[in-house]
Amino acid sequence: MESRISATTRLYALIGTPISHSGSPAMYNYSFERKGIDAAYVAFDVDREHTKDAIDALKHFNMGGMNVTMPCKLEVVKYMDELSDAARIMGAVNTVVNENGKLIGHNTDGVGFVWNLKDNGVDIKGKKMTVCGGGGAATAVQVQSVLDGIRELTIFNKKDEFFERTVETAKKLKAERPELVVNVYDIDDTDLMTKEILDSDIFVNGTVVGMKPMDDMTVVKDKAAFHKDLVVCDVVYNPIETRLLREAKECGCKTIGGKGMLLWQGVYAFKLYTGEDMPVEEVKERFFK
């Protein structure tokens, strides 16, 4: 690393908290080196209250950009000069690109999901998708899938104080694409969920259910929902194979885990930063085995 750093090296960073567990610096720095790009990537522990300070530093030091994780994803929107369609609809940014002093806010999570499906031979265009969840990951999946051409979207979420936020997301998506069929239902309505999944091409768990220490749980209560033509996806990546994926596979479904979504959102951010393709196969082998 030291031999690559010079007076012209462009700096990129991750901000958020906690960030000590992040694999992003290793992945980006490896890719910069392999591609011969004069850049370096570091991580800064930044809380929501200091988001503006981090953006001011980005501009002051003419950094190339930043990845943004919680709790700064919503706050950072205030300081952008322009937003991508996905970031605008979601109201959340996870990638900031500095284009000659103009800050462009993107959200690459949904692209990561869609590109991970493509990497596994699944095209979402014209398909019906059912998604569980209304949080950040689920919303990213919903928004990008609509932007990329799904025909119909069904969302199941907890009918709690945040349910209306999911309904508002559905309204935004309908406004974006009036021909879209979109519905929002209570996640506790098991019979209706089974019916909707049976009528779907793709099912996505966008909740934390199935993540350790909830790895003995699943959002699908009735395995009769799984049919052989269904693609079942999980945004959870720890464990790599969740109970949902294991049971879906036993029923003959194609299954796709959440780890690839992490990889491909990084691939897209790298492209936004540099205009070049990340060495994906090498990165897979080195960091995502």
PASEBA-1860 file (N, C-alpha, C; in nm, 3 decimals):
! residues 289
1> MESRISAT> 0.084/-0.121/0.000/0.000/0.000/0.000/0.087/0.125/0.000 ~ 0.192/0.127/0.087/0.271/0.248/0.100/0.333/0.290/-0.033 ~ 0.374/0.194/-0.113/0.438/0.226/-0.241/0.340/0.285/-0.341 ~ 0.210/0.268/-0.317/0.110/0.323/-0.409/0.072/0.466/-0.375 ~ 0.095/0.508/-0.252/0.052/0.641/-0.209/0.150/0.747/-0.258 ~ 0.094/0.850/-0.324/0.177/0.959/-0.374/0.105/1.091/-0.349 ~ 0.164/1.199/-0.396/0.102/1.330/-0.378/-0.020/1.349/-0.467 ~ -0.043/1.256/-0.560/-0.159/1.268/-0.651/-0.269/1.164/-0.619
9> TRLYALIG> -0.247/1.083/-0.516/-0.343/0.975/-0.485/-0.478/1.032/-0.444 ~ -0.585/0.985/-0.509/-0.721/1.030/-0.480/-0.777/0.948/-0.364 ~ -0.841/1.015/-0.271/-0.891/0.948/-0.151/-1.041/0.920/-0.161 ~ -1.079/0.799/-0.119/-1.219/0.759/-0.105/-1.236/0.705/0.036 ~ -1.361/0.701/0.084/-1.380/0.660/0.223/-1.518/0.600/0.245 ~ -1.529/0.531/0.356/-1.657/0.486/0.412/-1.681/0.567/0.537 ~ -1.806/0.619/0.553/-1.843/0.685/0.679/-1.966/0.619/0.738 ~ -1.974/0.623/0.870/-2.085/0.563/0.944/-2.032/0.512/1.075
17> TPISHSGS> -2.117/0.448/1.153/-2.073/0.388/1.279/-2.167/0.276/1.321 ~ -2.116/0.161/1.364/-1.973/0.124/1.369/-1.924/0.081/1.231 ~ -1.794/0.095/1.207/-1.739/0.058/1.076/-1.615/-0.032/1.087 ~ -1.578/-0.068/1.210/-1.454/-0.145/1.229/-1.462/-0.284/1.165 ~ -1.584/-0.334/1.144/-1.601/-0.468/1.087/-1.600/-0.467/0.935 ~ -1.600/-0.349/0.873/-1.623/-0.338/0.728/-1.508/-0.399/0.646 ~ -1.547/-0.471/0.542/-1.449/-0.525/0.447/-1.426/-0.434/0.328 ~ -1.493/-0.318/0.325/-1.484/-0.229/0.208/-1.343/-0.180/0.179
25> PAMYNYSF> -1.267/-0.133/0.280/-1.132/-0.084/0.249/-1.046/-0.189/0.179 ~ -1.052/-0.312/0.226/-0.971/-0.418/0.164/-1.015/-0.442/0.020 ~ -1.145/-0.447/-0.004/-1.198/-0.476/-0.137/-1.164/-0.365/-0.236 ~ -1.185/-0.239/-0.196/-1.158/-0.128/-0.287/-1.009/-0.109/-0.311 ~ -0.927/-0.117/-0.205/-0.784/-0.098/-0.223/-0.722/-0.208/-0.310 ~ -0.769/-0.330/-0.291/-0.724/-0.440/-0.378/-0.758/-0.409/-0.524 ~ -0.882/-0.362/-0.547/-0.928/-0.333/-0.683/-0.853/-0.215/-0.745 ~ -0.829/-0.111/-0.666/-0.749/0.002/-0.716/-0.611/-0.047/-0.762
33> ERKGIDAA> -0.549/-0.129/-0.679/-0.414/-0.176/-0.711/-0.415/-0.264/-0.836 ~ -0.511/-0.356/-0.846/-0.518/-0.446/-0.961/-0.545/-0.370/-1.091 ~ -0.621/-0.261/-1.081/-0.655/-0.183/-1.201/-0.554/-0.071/-1.229 ~ -0.455/-0.054/-1.142/-0.354/0.049/-1.162/-0.410/0.189/-1.144 ~ -0.508/0.204/-1.053/-0.570/0.334/-1.029/-0.503/0.401/-0.909 ~ -0.466/0.526/-0.925/-0.397/0.601/-0.820/-0.499/0.652/-0.718 ~ -0.541/0.562/-0.630/-0.645/0.594/-0.531/-0.627/0.507/-0.408 ~ -0.682/0.554/-0.298/-0.679/0.479/-0.172/-0.813/0.496/-0.101
41> YVAFDVDR> -0.850/0.395/-0.022/-0.982/0.392/0.044/-0.962/0.366/0.193 ~ -1.025/0.448/0.276/-1.015/0.434/0.421/-1.155/0.439/0.482 ~ -1.163/0.413/0.611/-1.292/0.417/0.681/-1.283/0.514/0.797 ~ -1.388/0.598/0.812/-1.397/0.695/0.921/-1.522/0.669/1.003 ~ -1.507/0.658/1.134/-1.622/0.638/1.222/-1.691/0.773/1.241 ~ -1.810/0.786/1.183/-1.883/0.914/1.183/-2.027/0.888/1.227 ~ -2.074/0.963/1.328/-2.214/0.949/1.368/-2.301/1.046/1.288 ~ -2.432/1.034/1.304/-2.525/1.114/1.224/-2.501/1.263/1.244
49> EHTKDAID> -2.474/1.304/1.367/-2.459/1.446/1.399/-2.339/1.509/1.328 ~ -2.242/1.428/1.288/-2.122/1.481/1.224/-2.116/1.451/1.074 ~ -2.230/1.415/1.018/-2.235/1.385/0.875/-2.194/1.506/0.791 ~ -2.244/1.623/0.826/-2.211/1.744/0.750/-2.061/1.771/0.754 ~ -1.999/1.748/0.870/-1.854/1.768/0.881/-1.780/1.677/0.783 ~ -1.827/1.552/0.772/-1.762/1.457/0.680/-1.778/1.502/0.535 ~ -1.896/1.553/0.500/-1.918/1.601/0.363/-1.835/1.727/0.336 ~ -1.825/1.814/0.436/-1.739/1.932/0.421/-1.594/1.891/0.396
57> ALKHFNMG> -1.549/1.786/0.467/-1.412/1.737/0.449/-1.394/1.679/0.309 ~ -1.494/1.606/0.262/-1.490/1.550/0.127/-1.465/1.660/0.024 ~ -1.540/1.770/0.039/-1.526/1.881/-0.056/-1.392/1.953/-0.037 ~ -1.355/1.978/0.089/-1.233/2.054/0.118/-1.108/1.982/0.067 ~ -1.106/1.847/0.085/-0.989/1.770/0.043/-1.004/1.712/-0.098 ~ -1.111/1.753/-0.167/-1.136/1.707/-0.304/-1.128/1.555/-0.316 ~ -1.193/1.486/-0.221/-1.198/1.341/-0.226/-1.284/1.296/-0.345 ~ -1.257/1.177/-0.394/-1.331/1.126/-0.508/-1.473/1.085/-0.476
65> GMNVTMPC> -1.494/1.047/-0.350/-1.629/1.006/-0.310/-1.629/0.933/-0.178 ~ -1.748/0.896/-0.134/-1.765/0.824/-0.007/-1.876/0.721/-0.019 ~ -1.855/0.608/0.047/-1.966/0.518/0.076/-2.023/0.558/0.211 ~ -2.152/0.543/0.227/-2.221/0.589/0.348/-2.302/0.474/0.406 ~ -2.279/0.443/0.532/-2.360/0.342/0.598/-2.435/0.406/0.714 ~ -2.513/0.325/0.787/-2.591/0.380/0.897/-2.498/0.435/1.004 ~ -2.538/0.541/1.073/-2.670/0.606/1.069/-2.674/0.732/0.981 ~ -2.589/0.739/0.879/-2.573/0.863/0.802/-2.648/0.864/0.668
73> KLEVVKYM> -2.709/0.753/0.629/-2.767/0.741/0.495/-2.878/0.842/0.467 ~ -2.959/0.871/0.566/-3.068/0.967/0.547/-3.017/1.110/0.560 ~ -2.931/1.132/0.656/-2.879/1.266/0.684/-2.800/1.322/0.567 ~ -2.723/1.237/0.500/-2.633/1.284/0.394/-2.709/1.339/0.273 ~ -2.835/1.299/0.259/-2.917/1.347/0.146/-2.923/1.500/0.144 ~ -2.926/1.561/0.263/-2.939/1.707/0.273/-2.826/1.782/0.203 ~ -2.712/1.718/0.187/-2.593/1.788/0.141/-2.555/1.753/-0.003 ~ -2.644/1.686/-0.073/-2.618/1.648/-0.212/-2.665/1.757/-0.308
81> DELSDAAR> -2.592/1.772/-0.419/-2.632/1.865/-0.524/-2.730/1.799/-0.621 ~ -2.724/1.666/-0.628/-2.809/1.593/-0.722/-2.826/1.450/-0.669 ~ -2.940/1.388/-0.699/-2.967/1.251/-0.655/-2.999/1.163/-0.775 ~ -2.955/1.038/-0.769/-2.999/0.940/-0.868/-3.147/0.912/-0.845 ~ -3.212/0.849/-0.941/-3.355/0.817/-0.926/-3.379/0.732/-0.802 ~ -3.297/0.630/-0.782/-3.317/0.540/-0.668/-3.300/0.616/-0.536 ~ -3.197/0.698/-0.525/-3.173/0.775/-0.403/-3.286/0.874/-0.378 ~ -3.334/0.935/-0.485/-3.445/1.032/-0.473/-3.571/0.964/-0.420
89> IMGAVNTV> -3.608/0.850/-0.475/-3.729/0.781/-0.432/-3.715/0.729/-0.290 ~ -3.598/0.675/-0.258/-3.575/0.617/-0.125/-3.553/0.723/-0.019 ~ -3.498/0.838/-0.059/-3.461/0.938/0.040/-3.341/0.896/0.121 ~ -3.254/0.813/0.060/-3.135/0.763/0.129/-3.022/0.748/0.030 ~ -2.901/0.781/0.074/-2.781/0.775/-0.010/-2.678/0.685/0.056 ~ -2.618/0.594/-0.022/-2.508/0.514/0.033/-2.378/0.532/-0.044 ~ -2.383/0.612/-0.151/-2.262/0.639/-0.230/-2.265/0.783/-0.279 ~ -2.160/0.857/-0.247/-2.147/0.996/-0.290/-2.032/1.004/-0.389
97> VNENGKLI> -2.059/1.062/-0.506/-1.955/1.080/-0.607/-1.929/1.229/-0.624 ~ -1.802/1.267/-0.616/-1.762/1.407/-0.633/-1.724/1.430/-0.779 ~ -1.811/1.495/-0.853/-1.785/1.525/-0.994/-1.745/1.672/-1.008 ~ -1.617/1.696/-0.993/-1.562/1.833/-1.005/-1.633/1.932/-0.912 ~ -1.653/1.890/-0.789/-1.715/1.976/-0.689/-1.866/1.959/-0.676 ~ -1.927/1.891/-0.769/-2.071/1.863/-0.763/-2.091/1.726/-0.701 ~ -2.167/1.719/-0.591/-2.186/1.594/-0.519/-2.313/1.524/-0.566 ~ -2.296/1.403/-0.619/-2.408/1.323/-0.669/-2.431/1.209/-0.571
105> GHNTDGVG> -2.554/1.200/-0.519/-2.590/1.095/-0.426/-2.657/0.978/-0.496 ~ -2.605/0.858/-0.473/-2.661/0.736/-0.532/-2.701/0.640/-0.420 ~ -2.783/0.543/-0.455/-2.806/0.429/-0.366/-2.782/0.303/-0.447 ~ -2.674/0.234/-0.416/-2.631/0.119/-0.496/-2.682/-0.014/-0.444 ~ -2.752/-0.014/-0.330/-2.798/-0.141/-0.271/-2.891/-0.217/-0.365 ~ -2.988/-0.146/-0.423/-3.083/-0.211/-0.512/-3.016/-0.264/-0.638 ~ -2.923/-0.186/-0.693/-2.847/-0.233/-0.809/-2.769/-0.359/-0.772 ~ -2.713/-0.360/-0.651/-2.642/-0.479/-0.604/-2.731/-0.601/-0.604
113> FVWNLKDN> -2.856/-0.584/-0.562/-2.952/-0.695/-0.561/-2.981/-0.742/-0.703 ~ -3.013/-0.648/-0.792/-3.049/-0.683/-0.930/-2.931/-0.747/-1.003 ~ -2.811/-0.690/-0.986/-2.693/-0.746/-1.053/-2.656/-0.883/-0.997 ~ -2.684/-0.905/-0.868/-2.660/-1.037/-0.810/-2.753/-1.141/-0.872 ~ -2.879/-1.101/-0.896/-2.971/-1.192/-0.964/-2.922/-1.223/-1.105 ~ -2.879/-1.119/-1.178/-2.827/-1.140/-1.314/-2.708/-1.234/-1.312 ~ -2.620/-1.218/-1.213/-2.502/-1.304/-1.200/-2.543/-1.449/-1.176 ~ -2.664/-1.468/-1.126/-2.717/-1.603/-1.103/-2.818/-1.645/-1.209
121> GVDIKGKK> -2.818/-1.572/-1.322/-2.900/-1.612/-1.435/-3.046/-1.574/-1.427 ~ -3.080/-1.474/-1.343/-3.220/-1.435/-1.326/-3.241/-1.293/-1.376 ~ -3.334/-1.276/-1.469/-3.371/-1.145/-1.522/-3.506/-1.106/-1.461 ~ -3.513/-0.987/-1.402/-3.635/-0.948/-1.332/-3.740/-0.881/-1.421 ~ -3.700/-0.841/-1.540/-3.790/-0.763/-1.625/-3.917/-0.843/-1.657 ~ -4.033/-0.776/-1.636/-4.161/-0.837/-1.668/-4.209/-0.939/-1.566 ~ -4.139/-0.952/-1.454/-4.172/-1.053/-1.354/-4.258/-0.995/-1.242 ~ -4.325/-1.086/-1.169/-4.394/-1.047/-1.046/-4.304/-1.082/-0.928
129> MTVCGGGG> -4.286/-0.984/-0.838/-4.199/-1.002/-0.723/-4.276/-0.975/-0.594 ~ -4.257/-1.061/-0.496/-4.310/-1.039/-0.362/-4.194/-1.017/-0.267 ~ -4.201/-0.910/-0.188/-4.092/-0.872/-0.098/-4.146/-0.859/0.044 ~ -4.077/-0.918/0.141/-4.110/-0.897/0.282/-4.017/-0.792/0.339 ~ -4.077/-0.689/0.402/-3.997/-0.586/0.468/-4.018/-0.448/0.410 ~ -3.994/-0.348/0.496/-4.008/-0.209/0.455/-3.893/-0.123/0.501 ~ -3.785/-0.187/0.549/-3.666/-0.114/0.592/-3.576/-0.078/0.475 ~ -3.452/-0.040/0.506/-3.361/0.010/0.404/-3.332/-0.090/0.294
137> AATAVQVQ> -3.295/-0.214/0.331/-3.260/-0.313/0.230/-3.380/-0.350/0.145 ~ -3.494/-0.373/0.210/-3.615/-0.410/0.137/-3.659/-0.298/0.042 ~ -3.652/-0.174/0.088/-3.692/-0.061/0.004/-3.599/-0.047/-0.115 ~ -3.470/-0.068/-0.095/-3.375/-0.063/-0.206/-3.408/-0.168/-0.311 ~ -3.441/-0.288/-0.266/-3.480/-0.396/-0.358/-3.605/-0.356/-0.436 ~ -3.705/-0.304/-0.364/-3.831/-0.267/-0.428/-3.810/-0.158/-0.533 ~ -3.738/-0.052/-0.494/-3.722/0.063/-0.583/-3.645/0.025/-0.709 ~ -3.530/-0.041/-0.693/-3.450/-0.072/-0.811/-3.519/-0.174/-0.900
145> SVLDGIRE> -3.591/-0.267/-0.840/-3.662/-0.367/-0.920/-3.769/-0.302/-1.006 ~ -3.836/-0.202/-0.948/-3.936/-0.128/-1.026/-3.868/-0.047/-1.137 ~ -3.760/0.022/-1.105/-3.687/0.101/-1.205/-3.636/0.013/-1.318 ~ -3.604/-0.113/-1.286/-3.550/-0.204/-1.386/-3.656/-0.291/-1.453 ~ -3.786/-0.264/-1.425/-3.888/-0.321/-1.512/-3.971/-0.437/-1.464 ~ -3.979/-0.462/-1.331/-4.072/-0.567/-1.291/-4.215/-0.526/-1.326 ~ -4.300/-0.625/-1.344/-4.439/-0.600/-1.386/-4.530/-0.574/-1.267 ~ -4.505/-0.645/-1.158/-4.595/-0.638/-1.042/-4.513/-0.655/-0.914
153> LTIFNKKD> -4.550/-0.578/-0.812/-4.481/-0.583/-0.684/-4.581/-0.597/-0.571 ~ -4.560/-0.697/-0.486/-4.638/-0.714/-0.364/-4.543/-0.702/-0.246 ~ -4.580/-0.616/-0.150/-4.497/-0.593/-0.033/-4.572/-0.637/0.092 ~ -4.506/-0.717/0.174/-4.561/-0.755/0.306/-4.472/-0.692/0.414 ~ -4.536/-0.624/0.509/-4.461/-0.563/0.617/-4.542/-0.568/0.745 ~ -4.475/-0.552/0.857/-4.543/-0.548/0.987/-4.640/-0.430/0.990 ~ -4.760/-0.455/1.038/-4.858/-0.348/1.046/-4.838/-0.274/1.179 ~ -4.729/-0.199/1.186/-4.696/-0.123/1.306/-4.690/0.025/1.270
161> EFFERTVE> -4.620/0.103/1.350/-4.616/0.247/1.327/-4.539/0.285/1.200 ~ -4.462/0.189/1.143/-4.385/0.216/1.022/-4.455/0.166/0.895 ~ -4.573/0.104/0.913/-4.643/0.048/0.798/-4.676/0.154/0.694 ~ -4.713/0.273/0.741/-4.752/0.380/0.649/-4.635/0.423/0.561 ~ -4.512/0.409/0.612/-4.395/0.442/0.532/-4.383/0.349/0.411 ~ -4.419/0.223/0.432/-4.417/0.127/0.322/-4.525/0.161/0.220 ~ -4.640/0.202/0.270/-4.749/0.244/0.180/-4.706/0.365/0.098 ~ -4.635/0.459/0.161/-4.588/0.577/0.089/-4.486/0.540/-0.019
169> TAKKLKAE> -4.399/0.444/0.012/-4.304/0.396/-0.089/-4.378/0.339/-0.209 ~ -4.482/0.261/-0.182/-4.562/0.203/-0.290/-4.625/0.312/-0.377 ~ -4.673/0.418/-0.314/-4.734/0.529/-0.387/-4.631/0.598/-0.476 ~ -4.509/0.617/-0.424/-4.401/0.679/-0.502/-4.367/0.593/-0.624 ~ -4.363/0.463/-0.604/-4.330/0.373/-0.714/-4.439/0.372/-0.820 ~ -4.563/0.378/-0.775/-4.676/0.385/-0.869/-4.671/0.515/-0.949 ~ -4.633/0.624/-0.883/-4.621/0.752/-0.953/-4.508/0.749/-1.054 ~ -4.401/0.675/-1.021/-4.287/0.664/-1.110/-4.321/0.582/-1.234
177> RPELVVNV> -4.400/0.476/-1.212/-4.440/0.388/-1.323/-4.588/0.355/-1.310 ~ -4.674/0.437/-1.368/-4.820/0.421/-1.352/-4.873/0.285/-1.393 ~ -4.805/0.217/-1.484/-4.853/0.085/-1.528/-4.821/-0.026/-1.428 ~ -4.739/0.004/-1.327/-4.700/-0.095/-1.227/-4.820/-0.136/-1.141 ~ -4.831/-0.266/-1.115/-4.928/-0.317/-1.019/-4.854/-0.333/-0.886 ~ -4.897/-0.261/-0.783/-4.828/-0.268/-0.654/-4.929/-0.270/-0.540 ~ -4.905/-0.360/-0.444/-4.993/-0.374/-0.327/-4.909/-0.392/-0.202 ~ -4.963/-0.344/-0.088/-4.897/-0.357/0.041/-4.992/-0.428/0.138
185> YDIDDTDL> -4.941/-0.533/0.204/-5.025/-0.613/0.293/-4.955/-0.637/0.427 ~ -5.033/-0.683/0.523/-4.984/-0.718/0.657/-4.905/-0.849/0.650 ~ -4.783/-0.847/0.701/-4.697/-0.965/0.694/-4.751/-1.082/0.778 ~ -4.839/-1.053/0.872/-4.895/-1.159/0.955/-5.011/-1.233/0.889 ~ -5.052/-1.189/0.770/-5.158/-1.258/0.697/-5.095/-1.372/0.617 ~ -5.075/-1.485/0.684/-5.003/-1.599/0.626/-5.072/-1.654/0.502 ~ -5.204/-1.665/0.507/-5.276/-1.721/0.391/-5.258/-1.634/0.267 ~ -5.268/-1.503/0.286/-5.252/-1.413/0.173/-5.108/-1.415/0.121
193> MTKEILDS> -5.012/-1.423/0.213/-4.873/-1.429/0.169/-4.848/-1.555/0.087 ~ -4.902/-1.668/0.132/-4.887/-1.793/0.058/-4.945/-1.779/-0.082 ~ -5.063/-1.719/-0.092/-5.128/-1.699/-0.221/-5.044/-1.611/-0.313 ~ -4.990/-1.501/-0.259/-4.911/-1.408/-0.340/-4.779/-1.471/-0.386 ~ -4.715/-1.546/-0.298/-4.589/-1.611/-0.336/-4.614/-1.715/-0.444 ~ -4.724/-1.790/-0.432/-4.757/-1.890/-0.534/-4.778/-1.826/-0.671 ~ -4.818/-1.699/-0.671/-4.844/-1.628/-0.795/-4.723/-1.546/-0.842 ~ -4.610/-1.560/-0.772/-4.493/-1.477/-0.801/-4.384/-1.556/-0.873
201> DIFVNGTV> -4.299/-1.480/-0.943/-4.179/-1.538/-1.005/-4.060/-1.532/-0.911 ~ -4.057/-1.427/-0.828/-3.944/-1.403/-0.737/-3.997/-1.365/-0.600 ~ -3.939/-1.426/-0.495/-3.972/-1.388/-0.358/-3.845/-1.344/-0.287 ~ -3.854/-1.232/-0.213/-3.737/-1.176/-0.146/-3.767/-1.152/0.002 ~ -3.681/-1.205/0.089/-3.685/-1.164/0.229/-3.594/-1.044/0.246 ~ -3.654/-0.927/0.273/-3.577/-0.805/0.295/-3.572/-0.765/0.441 ~ -3.607/-0.858/0.531/-3.605/-0.832/0.675/-3.481/-0.895/0.737 ~ -3.464/-0.875/0.868/-3.351/-0.936/0.940/-3.386/-1.076/0.990
209> VGMKPMDD> -3.508/-1.121/0.967/-3.549/-1.255/1.010/-3.465/-1.359/0.937 ~ -3.400/-1.446/1.014/-3.310/-1.544/0.956/-3.164/-1.513/0.982 ~ -3.137/-1.386/1.019/-3.000/-1.347/1.054/-2.968/-1.394/1.195 ~ -2.843/-1.430/1.219/-2.803/-1.467/1.355/-2.828/-1.350/1.449 ~ -2.887/-1.370/1.569/-2.920/-1.498/1.631/-3.061/-1.548/1.601 ~ -3.126/-1.497/1.497/-3.260/-1.543/1.460/-3.255/-1.645/1.348 ~ -3.145/-1.721/1.341/-3.124/-1.810/1.228/-3.214/-1.933/1.228 ~ -3.291/-1.950/1.335/-3.389/-2.061/1.337/-3.526/-2.015/1.290
217> MTVVKDKA> -3.536/-1.890/1.242/-3.664/-1.832/1.203/-3.671/-1.808/1.052 ~ -3.795/-1.794/1.000/-3.817/-1.764/0.860/-3.944/-1.682/0.844 ~ -3.950/-1.598/0.743/-4.070/-1.515/0.720/-4.181/-1.595/0.652 ~ -4.146/-1.706/0.590/-4.247/-1.789/0.521/-4.291/-1.901/0.613 ~ -4.413/-1.891/0.663/-4.463/-1.987/0.761/-4.517/-2.114/0.697 ~ -4.560/-2.105/0.570/-4.621/-2.218/0.501/-4.535/-2.257/0.381 ~ -4.467/-2.371/0.391/-4.378/-2.415/0.283/-4.453/-2.449/0.155 ~ -4.586/-2.457/0.163/-4.666/-2.480/0.043/-4.655/-2.363/-0.054
225> AFHKDLVV> -4.605/-2.248/-0.006/-4.587/-2.131/-0.093/-4.476/-2.153/-0.196 ~ -4.383/-2.243/-0.168/-4.268/-2.265/-0.256/-4.307/-2.354/-0.375 ~ -4.292/-2.300/-0.495/-4.318/-2.381/-0.615/-4.192/-2.386/-0.699 ~ -4.179/-2.485/-0.784/-4.053/-2.515/-0.851/-4.003/-2.402/-0.943 ~ -4.093/-2.316/-0.989/-4.053/-2.208/-1.078/-4.020/-2.079/-1.003 ~ -4.023/-2.084/-0.870/-3.999/-1.965/-0.788/-3.850/-1.947/-0.760 ~ -3.803/-1.822/-0.772/-3.668/-1.786/-0.729/-3.681/-1.722/-0.591 ~ -3.611/-1.776/-0.492/-3.620/-1.727/-0.354/-3.487/-1.661/-0.316
233> CDVVYNPI> -3.496/-1.534/-0.273/-3.376/-1.454/-0.242/-3.382/-1.407/-0.097 ~ -3.265/-1.392/-0.039/-3.255/-1.340/0.097/-3.148/-1.232/0.100 ~ -3.177/-1.118/0.164/-3.074/-1.015/0.178/-2.982/-1.047/0.295 ~ -3.024/-1.139/0.382/-2.939/-1.183/0.494/-2.820/-1.262/0.439 ~ -2.701/-1.236/0.494/-2.581/-1.309/0.449/-2.506/-1.376/0.563 ~ -2.559/-1.368/0.684/-2.500/-1.438/0.798/-2.612/-1.502/0.881 ~ -2.639/-1.630/0.859/-2.561/-1.730/0.784/-2.577/-1.716/0.634 ~ -2.485/-1.775/0.559/-2.489/-1.768/0.413/-2.615/-1.834/0.360
241> ETRLLREA> -2.648/-1.951/0.415/-2.774/-2.017/0.379/-2.870/-2.009/0.498 ~ -2.971/-1.926/0.486/-3.070/-1.909/0.592/-3.170/-2.024/0.591 ~ -3.249/-2.031/0.694/-3.355/-2.132/0.698/-3.448/-2.116/0.578 ~ -3.482/-1.991/0.544/-3.567/-1.966/0.429/-3.510/-2.030/0.303 ~ -3.382/-2.006/0.276/-3.319/-2.060/0.155/-3.310/-2.212/0.161 ~ -3.279/-2.264/0.276/-3.267/-2.410/0.290/-3.400/-2.479/0.262 ~ -3.509/-2.427/0.319/-3.640/-2.489/0.300/-3.689/-2.469/0.156 ~ -3.660/-2.353/0.098/-3.699/-2.329/-0.041/-3.626/-2.424/-0.135
249> KECGCKTI> -3.497/-2.445/-0.110/-3.418/-2.536/-0.192/-3.472/-2.679/-0.182 ~ -3.512/-2.719/-0.061/-3.569/-2.853/-0.041/-3.697/-2.873/-0.122 ~ -3.766/-2.760/-0.150/-3.891/-2.766/-0.227/-3.867/-2.748/-0.377 ~ -3.741/-2.742/-0.417/-3.708/-2.735/-0.560/-3.691/-2.596/-0.616 ~ -3.689/-2.494/-0.532/-3.672/-2.356/-0.579/-3.525/-2.324/-0.605 ~ -3.502/-2.232/-0.697/-3.370/-2.172/-0.713/-3.352/-2.072/-0.600 ~ -3.238/-2.072/-0.532/-3.217/-1.983/-0.418/-3.092/-1.896/-0.439 ~ -3.100/-1.772/-0.390/-2.990/-1.676/-0.403/-2.972/-1.605/-0.269
257> GGKGMLLW> -2.852/-1.614/-0.213/-2.825/-1.554/-0.083/-2.785/-1.407/-0.092 ~ -2.764/-1.346/0.024/-2.742/-1.202/0.032/-2.599/-1.156/0.014 ~ -2.503/-1.249/0.019/-2.364/-1.206/0.013/-2.329/-1.142/-0.121 ~ -2.387/-1.194/-0.229/-2.360/-1.139/-0.361/-2.410/-0.997/-0.376 ~ -2.518/-0.963/-0.304/-2.570/-0.826/-0.308/-2.465/-0.728/-0.256 ~ -2.392/-0.768/-0.152/-2.283/-0.685/-0.098/-2.175/-0.663/-0.203 ~ -2.137/-0.771/-0.270/-2.035/-0.761/-0.373/-2.077/-0.667/-0.484 ~ -2.197/-0.688/-0.540/-2.236/-0.616/-0.660/-2.270/-0.470/-0.635
265> QGVYAFKL> -2.315/-0.436/-0.513/-2.334/-0.293/-0.487/-2.198/-0.223/-0.483 ~ -2.096/-0.296/-0.436/-1.960/-0.241/-0.438/-1.905/-0.229/-0.579 ~ -1.938/-0.326/-0.663/-1.896/-0.322/-0.804/-1.954/-0.198/-0.872 ~ -2.081/-0.171/-0.844/-2.145/-0.054/-0.905/-2.084/0.076/-0.854 ~ -2.060/0.083/-0.722/-1.998/0.203/-0.665/-1.859/0.226/-0.725 ~ -1.783/0.119/-0.743/-1.649/0.130/-0.802/-1.657/0.189/-0.943 ~ -1.757/0.144/-1.019/-1.779/0.196/-1.154/-1.815/0.345/-1.150 ~ -1.899/0.382/-1.054/-1.937/0.523/-1.039/-1.815/0.609/-1.004
273> YTGEDMPV> -1.729/0.555/-0.918/-1.610/0.630/-0.875/-1.507/0.646/-0.988 ~ -1.480/0.537/-1.058/-1.363/0.532/-1.146/-1.396/0.524/-1.295 ~ -1.519/0.486/-1.329/-1.554/0.461/-1.469/-1.501/0.329/-1.520 ~ -1.440/0.251/-1.432/-1.383/0.121/-1.471/-1.452/0.007/-1.398 ~ -1.435/-0.113/-1.452/-1.496/-0.232/-1.392/-1.406/-0.289/-1.284 ~ -1.464/-0.319/-1.171/-1.391/-0.389/-1.065/-1.353/-0.528/-1.116 ~ -1.237/-0.581/-1.078/-1.202/-0.719/-1.116/-1.286/-0.819/-1.036 ~ -1.409/-0.838/-1.082/-1.512/-0.906/-1.002/-1.473/-1.047/-0.963
281> EEVKERFF> -1.428/-1.125/-1.059/-1.398/-1.266/-1.028/-1.286/-1.278/-0.925 ~ -1.185/-1.191/-0.936/-1.077/-1.193/-0.837/-1.128/-1.152/-0.699 ~ -1.213/-1.049/-0.696/-1.268/-1.002/-0.569/-1.357/-1.109/-0.506 ~ -1.437/-1.176/-0.588/-1.519/-1.288/-0.539/-1.432/-1.391/-0.470 ~ -1.327/-1.432/-0.541/-1.240/-1.538/-0.492/-1.168/-1.498/-0.363 ~ -1.127/-1.372/-0.358/-1.045/-1.326/-0.246/-1.127/-1.287/-0.123 ~ -1.245/-1.226/-0.144/-1.319/-1.166/-0.031/-1.458/-1.225/-0.006 ~ -1.510/-1.305/-0.099/-1.648/-1.349/-0.085/-1.666/-1.501/-0.087
289> K> -1.560/-1.573/-0.060/-1.569/-1.718/-0.051/-1.626/-1.759/0.084
END
